[in-house]
C-alpha cells in the first residue's frame, strides 16, 4: 500500500510539473518576446497607404529631431525592441512645412534617407570612440539578420550598409533602407514601401536590461558618417 501511494504521489507531481511547463510555454509564445526568435525578417507585404513624414517615436532611441516615413514606424519599433540600437539619422530633407531635418548633403543623390525610408544606426550605449568594440555586438547581429550574405539583403531591405561597405561598419554605423517603388522624388513619400509583418501585440516595448541612459553624441559626431557608397 505504501509503495502504491508513493507512486500515485509521484505521478501527480510529474503531471503538475508538466502542466506548469506547458503554461509557461504558452505565456512565452503569446508574449511580445516570442517574435525575437525570428531567424530572418520573415513574411513581408507592400504598404501602399499614403505616406507622410513623422517624428521617430519615443519607443525608438534616437537623436532629437529625427523623422521617418510613417509606414516603417512599426518595423523600427520592432527592431528597437529586439536589438540595442540608437538612430542617428532618418529622413534627410525638407518637410512639407519647409523645415529642414537631417543632413541631405551627407547622403548620395538618390538616398532613401531623402524619402524617409532609411535609418542610420549605432549602439544604444555608444561610446563615440569610433572603435569596433563589444558595444557593437547587437548592431552587428542586426546587420547579419538583415543581410546574412554580403550585398544580398533580405526583403524588405533595399540596402544594408555595414562591414565591407565604404564609410559604414562596426565602429562607424549601420545603414538600413527599405524597398520602395521605382518612382523617386526627393522630399516626397514613395508610392509604396515593403515592410516585414509585425503583430500588434509585439509592439509592447521590451524593457532593456540596462537602466543606463543613452549618451548623446558629441558635437559633429553625426555628420561624418556618410557619404553612402552603393
The 8 nearest C-alpha neighbors of each residue, nearest first, counted from 0:
[[1, 3, 2, 4, 5, 6, 7, 8],
 [2, 0, 4, 3, 5, 6, 7, 8],
 [1, 3, 5, 0, 4, 6, 7, 8],
 [2, 4, 6, 0, 1, 5, 7, 8],
 [5, 3, 7, 1, 6, 2, 8, 0],
 [6, 4, 8, 2, 3, 7, 9, 1],
 [7, 5, 3, 9, 4, 8, 10, 2],
 [8, 6, 10, 4, 9, 5, 11, 3],
 [7, 9, 5, 11, 6, 10, 4, 12],
 [10, 8, 12, 6, 11, 7, 5, 13],
 [11, 9, 13, 7, 12, 8, 14, 6],
 [10, 12, 14, 8, 9, 13, 15, 7],
 [13, 11, 9, 15, 10, 14, 16, 8],
 [12, 14, 10, 16, 11, 15, 17, 9],
 [15, 13, 11, 17, 12, 16, 10, 18],
 [14, 16, 12, 18, 17, 13, 11, 19],
 [17, 15, 13, 19, 18, 14, 12, 20],
 [18, 16, 14, 20, 19, 15, 21, 13],
 [17, 19, 15, 21, 16, 20, 22, 14],
 [20, 18, 22, 16, 17, 21, 23, 15],
 [19, 21, 17, 23, 22, 18, 24, 16],
 [20, 22, 24, 18, 19, 23, 17, 25],
 [23, 21, 19, 25, 24, 20, 18, 26],
 [22, 24, 26, 20, 25, 21, 19, 27],
 [23, 25, 21, 27, 22, 26, 28, 20],
 [24, 26, 22, 28, 23, 27, 29, 21],
 [27, 25, 23, 29, 24, 28, 30, 22],
 [28, 26, 30, 24, 29, 25, 33, 23],
 [29, 27, 33, 25, 26, 30, 24, 32],
 [28, 30, 26, 27, 25, 33, 31, 32],
 [29, 31, 27, 32, 28, 33, 26, 201],
 [32, 30, 201, 33, 200, 203, 34, 29],
 [31, 33, 35, 30, 34, 201, 27, 205],
 [32, 34, 28, 35, 31, 30, 27, 36],
 [33, 35, 36, 32, 37, 31, 201, 28],
 [34, 36, 32, 33, 37, 81, 31, 38],
 [35, 37, 34, 33, 38, 32, 39, 81],
 [38, 36, 39, 35, 34, 40, 41, 33],
 [37, 39, 36, 144, 40, 41, 35, 34],
 [38, 40, 41, 37, 144, 145, 153, 36],
 [41, 39, 195, 42, 37, 145, 38, 154],
 [42, 40, 39, 43, 195, 37, 196, 38],
 [43, 41, 195, 196, 40, 44, 154, 194],
 [44, 42, 195, 194, 196, 155, 41, 193],
 [43, 45, 193, 194, 195, 46, 196, 42],
 [46, 44, 193, 192, 47, 191, 194, 43],
 [45, 47, 192, 191, 48, 193, 44, 70],
 [48, 46, 191, 190, 45, 49, 192, 50],
 [49, 47, 46, 50, 191, 70, 190, 192],
 [48, 50, 47, 51, 190, 188, 191, 70],
 [51, 49, 188, 48, 68, 69, 70, 189],
 [52, 50, 68, 69, 188, 53, 49, 70],
 [51, 53, 68, 67, 69, 66, 115, 50],
 [52, 54, 66, 67, 69, 68, 55, 51],
 [55, 53, 66, 65, 56, 67, 64, 52],
 [54, 56, 66, 65, 67, 53, 57, 59],
 [57, 55, 58, 59, 54, 72, 76, 53],
 [56, 58, 59, 60, 55, 61, 54, 76],
 [59, 57, 56, 76, 60, 204, 79, 80],
 [58, 60, 57, 79, 76, 56, 61, 55],
 [61, 59, 85, 86, 58, 57, 84, 123],
 [62, 60, 86, 85, 87, 59, 63, 65],
 [61, 63, 87, 65, 86, 64, 60, 88],
 [64, 62, 65, 61, 87, 55, 54, 66],
 [63, 65, 62, 66, 54, 100, 101, 55],
 [66, 64, 89, 63, 54, 55, 88, 62],
 [65, 67, 54, 55, 90, 53, 89, 52],
 [68, 66, 115, 90, 52, 89, 53, 69],
 [67, 69, 52, 115, 70, 51, 116, 71],
 [68, 70, 72, 71, 53, 51, 52, 67],
 [69, 71, 68, 72, 50, 46, 192, 73],
 [72, 70, 74, 69, 73, 68, 75, 194],
 [71, 73, 75, 69, 74, 70, 76, 68],
 [72, 74, 76, 75, 71, 77, 197, 202],
 [75, 73, 77, 71, 72, 76, 78, 195],
 [74, 76, 78, 72, 77, 73, 71, 79],
 [75, 77, 79, 73, 78, 74, 59, 80],
 [78, 76, 80, 74, 75, 79, 73, 202],
 [77, 79, 75, 81, 80, 76, 82, 74],
 [80, 78, 76, 82, 77, 81, 59, 84],
 [81, 79, 77, 205, 78, 204, 82, 76],
 [80, 82, 78, 79, 35, 77, 83, 205],
 [83, 81, 79, 137, 78, 84, 80, 141],
 [82, 84, 123, 137, 122, 79, 138, 81],
 [85, 83, 123, 122, 82, 121, 79, 120],
 [84, 86, 123, 60, 61, 121, 120, 122],
 [87, 85, 61, 120, 119, 88, 62, 60],
 [86, 88, 62, 119, 120, 61, 85, 221],
 [89, 87, 119, 118, 86, 65, 101, 90],
 [88, 90, 118, 66, 67, 65, 117, 112],
 [89, 91, 115, 112, 67, 66, 113, 101],
 [92, 90, 101, 103, 113, 102, 112, 100],
 [91, 93, 103, 113, 100, 99, 186, 90],
 [94, 92, 99, 98, 97, 186, 100, 95],
 [93, 95, 97, 98, 96, 99, 92, 186],
 [96, 94, 97, 93, 98, 186, 52, 187],
 [97, 95, 94, 98, 93, 99, 52, 100],
 [98, 96, 94, 95, 93, 99, 92, 100],
 [99, 97, 94, 93, 96, 100, 95, 92],
 [98, 100, 93, 92, 97, 94, 101, 91],
 [101, 99, 91, 92, 93, 98, 102, 90],
 [100, 102, 91, 90, 103, 88, 92, 65],
 [101, 103, 91, 105, 104, 100, 92, 222],
 [104, 102, 91, 105, 92, 106, 101, 113],
 [103, 105, 106, 102, 107, 226, 108, 91],
 [106, 104, 226, 103, 225, 102, 222, 107],
 [107, 105, 226, 104, 227, 103, 225, 110],
 [108, 106, 110, 109, 227, 226, 105, 104],
 [107, 109, 110, 106, 104, 113, 103, 185],
 [110, 108, 107, 111, 113, 183, 185, 106],
 [109, 111, 112, 107, 113, 108, 106, 114],
 [110, 112, 116, 117, 113, 114, 115, 176],
 [113, 111, 90, 117, 115, 110, 91, 114],
 [112, 114, 91, 111, 185, 92, 90, 115],
 [113, 115, 111, 186, 188, 112, 116, 187],
 [114, 116, 90, 67, 68, 112, 113, 117],
 [117, 115, 111, 176, 177, 114, 112, 68],
 [118, 116, 176, 112, 111, 175, 89, 115],
 [117, 119, 89, 88, 175, 174, 120, 176],
 [120, 118, 174, 88, 87, 173, 86, 172],
 [119, 121, 86, 173, 172, 85, 87, 84],
 [122, 120, 172, 85, 84, 173, 86, 123],
 [123, 121, 84, 125, 124, 85, 135, 83],
 [122, 124, 84, 85, 83, 125, 213, 121],
 [125, 123, 213, 122, 214, 126, 134, 212],
 [124, 126, 122, 127, 123, 134, 121, 214],
 [125, 127, 128, 124, 214, 129, 134, 216],
 [128, 126, 125, 129, 216, 220, 217, 130],
 [127, 129, 130, 126, 170, 125, 131, 171],
 [130, 128, 170, 127, 171, 131, 126, 169],
 [131, 129, 170, 128, 132, 169, 171, 127],
 [130, 132, 170, 169, 135, 129, 133, 134],
 [131, 133, 134, 135, 130, 170, 136, 169],
 [134, 132, 135, 136, 131, 137, 130, 122],
 [133, 135, 132, 136, 122, 125, 124, 137],
 [134, 136, 133, 138, 122, 137, 132, 139],
 [137, 135, 139, 133, 138, 134, 140, 132],
 [138, 136, 140, 139, 135, 82, 83, 141],
 [139, 137, 141, 135, 140, 136, 122, 142],
 [140, 138, 142, 136, 137, 141, 135, 143],
 [139, 141, 137, 143, 138, 142, 144, 136],
 [140, 142, 144, 138, 139, 143, 145, 137],
 [143, 141, 139, 145, 144, 140, 146, 138],
 [144, 142, 147, 146, 140, 141, 145, 139],
 [143, 145, 141, 142, 146, 39, 147, 140],
 [144, 146, 142, 143, 153, 152, 141, 147],
 [145, 147, 152, 143, 148, 144, 153, 142],
 [148, 146, 143, 144, 145, 149, 152, 151],
 [149, 147, 146, 151, 150, 152, 143, 153],
 [148, 150, 151, 146, 147, 152, 163, 162],
 [149, 151, 152, 148, 146, 159, 158, 160],
 [152, 150, 148, 149, 146, 153, 147, 158],
 [153, 151, 146, 156, 145, 150, 158, 159],
 [152, 154, 145, 146, 156, 155, 151, 40],
 [155, 153, 156, 152, 43, 157, 40, 178],
 [154, 156, 193, 194, 177, 178, 195, 153],
 [157, 155, 177, 154, 176, 178, 158, 153],
 [158, 156, 178, 177, 176, 155, 152, 159],
 [157, 159, 176, 156, 175, 152, 160, 177],
 [160, 158, 175, 174, 152, 161, 146, 176],
 [161, 159, 174, 173, 164, 167, 158, 175],
 [160, 162, 168, 167, 173, 164, 163, 159],
 [163, 161, 168, 164, 167, 169, 160, 165],
 [162, 164, 161, 165, 168, 167, 149, 160],
 [165, 163, 167, 162, 161, 160, 166, 228],
 [164, 166, 167, 228, 163, 227, 168, 162],
 [167, 165, 225, 164, 224, 227, 226, 171],
 [168, 166, 161, 172, 165, 171, 164, 160],
 [167, 169, 161, 162, 171, 172, 173, 170],
 [168, 170, 131, 171, 172, 135, 162, 161],
 [169, 171, 131, 130, 129, 168, 172, 135],
 [172, 170, 168, 169, 167, 129, 224, 166],
 [171, 173, 121, 167, 168, 120, 169, 170],
 [174, 172, 120, 161, 119, 160, 168, 167],
 [173, 175, 119, 160, 159, 118, 120, 172],
 [176, 174, 159, 117, 118, 158, 119, 173],
 [175, 177, 117, 157, 158, 116, 156, 111],
 [176, 178, 156, 157, 116, 155, 193, 179],
 [179, 177, 157, 193, 156, 155, 192, 176],
 [180, 178, 192, 191, 193, 189, 177, 181],
 [179, 181, 182, 191, 190, 189, 192, 178],
 [182, 180, 183, 179, 189, 190, 178, 191],
 [181, 183, 180, 184, 189, 190, 179, 191],
 [184, 182, 181, 185, 189, 180, 109, 187],
 [185, 183, 187, 186, 182, 114, 189, 188],
 [184, 186, 113, 187, 114, 183, 92, 109],
 [185, 187, 114, 113, 92, 93, 184, 188],
 [186, 188, 185, 184, 114, 189, 183, 113],
 [189, 187, 50, 114, 51, 190, 186, 68],
 [188, 190, 191, 179, 187, 180, 114, 183],
 [191, 189, 47, 180, 188, 192, 49, 50],
 [192, 190, 47, 189, 46, 179, 180, 45],
 [191, 193, 179, 46, 45, 178, 194, 47],
 [192, 194, 45, 155, 178, 44, 46, 179],
 [195, 193, 155, 43, 44, 45, 192, 196],
 [196, 194, 43, 42, 40, 155, 44, 197],
 [195, 197, 43, 42, 194, 198, 44, 41],
 [196, 198, 199, 195, 74, 201, 73, 77],
 [199, 197, 201, 200, 196, 202, 31, 34],
 [198, 200, 201, 202, 197, 203, 73, 31],
 [199, 201, 202, 198, 203, 31, 30, 197],
 [200, 202, 31, 199, 203, 198, 32, 197],
 [203, 201, 200, 199, 204, 77, 76, 31],
 [204, 202, 201, 200, 205, 31, 199, 80],
 [203, 205, 202, 80, 206, 58, 201, 76],
 [206, 204, 80, 207, 203, 81, 32, 31],
 [205, 207, 204, 208, 80, 209, 210, 203],
 [208, 206, 209, 205, 210, 83, 80, 204],
 [207, 209, 206, 210, 211, 205, 83, 80],
 [210, 208, 211, 207, 212, 206, 124, 83],
 [209, 211, 212, 208, 207, 206, 213, 124],
 [212, 210, 209, 213, 124, 214, 208, 207],
 [211, 213, 214, 210, 124, 209, 123, 215],
 [212, 214, 124, 123, 215, 211, 125, 60],
 [213, 215, 212, 216, 124, 125, 126, 123],
 [214, 216, 213, 217, 62, 125, 218, 212],
 [215, 217, 220, 214, 218, 127, 221, 219],
 [218, 216, 220, 219, 215, 127, 221, 214],
 [217, 219, 220, 216, 221, 222, 215, 127],
 [220, 218, 221, 222, 217, 223, 216, 224],
 [219, 221, 217, 218, 222, 216, 223, 127],
 [222, 220, 219, 223, 224, 87, 216, 218],
 [221, 223, 219, 224, 220, 105, 225, 102],
 [222, 224, 225, 221, 220, 219, 105, 226],
 [223, 225, 222, 221, 166, 171, 226, 172],
 [226, 224, 227, 105, 223, 106, 166, 222],
 [225, 227, 106, 105, 107, 228, 224, 166],
 [228, 226, 225, 106, 107, 229, 166, 165],
 [227, 229, 165, 226, 164, 166, 107, 160],
 [228, 227, 164, 158, 160, 165, 107, 150]]
